[in-house]
Amino acid sequence: MTNKELKAGRYIGGLERLLLLIFMALQIYSAIPIIIALKTLARFKDLENNRAFAEYYLIGNFLSMIFGVLIGIVFNYVLLL
């Protein structure tokens, strides 16, 4: 991966977590799979042709989603205080 691709990935991850937080704050949980579907569609050819990239992508995606969900849970908890 080039430096430019890594920077783009960081922006995409940040936007993904922001969308996840918004969906969780608004309690629109059914929209969360849309994030996963869009990311998967965008990387489908890379995932299909490169096993190492697919593993890297899945680990990063899972970690990002877990982090986003945890932030969403904390955010919702703080709103309920």
ABEGO torsion letter per residue (X at the ends): XBAAAAAAAAAAAAAAAAAAAAAAAAGBAAAAAAAAAAAAAAAAAAAAABAAAAAAAAAAAAAAAAAAAAAAAAAAAAAAX
